[in-house]
Amino acid sequence: MPLYEYFCESCQADFTLLQSTDTNKEESECSECGSKNTRYKFSSFAAKIQGKPHADLQKPVTVDDLPNKNVLRIPPARHISEYQ
């Protein structure tokens, strides 16, 4: 479950709640004073990438790095008049 950050309009406190993604954020109560006069704050997040070590992520990705090498073989764009 993700962490969500809130601001309480009543006591002016910032607080964080561990909530399910389907929780109604409008009904969250302040962990300091219990007020429901809270405002959800948009916050950043971090993600952990598993797989190659960090040093390998510094170089640009090439076709050889892709599991399906045909994914970049896209036909050239055509003008709409060429379809008729």
Summary of the structure (lengths in Angstrom):
residues: 84
radius of gyration: 23.8
end to end distance: 51.9
largest distance: 68.0
contacts: 133
relative contact order: 0.17
helix: 23%
strand: 18%
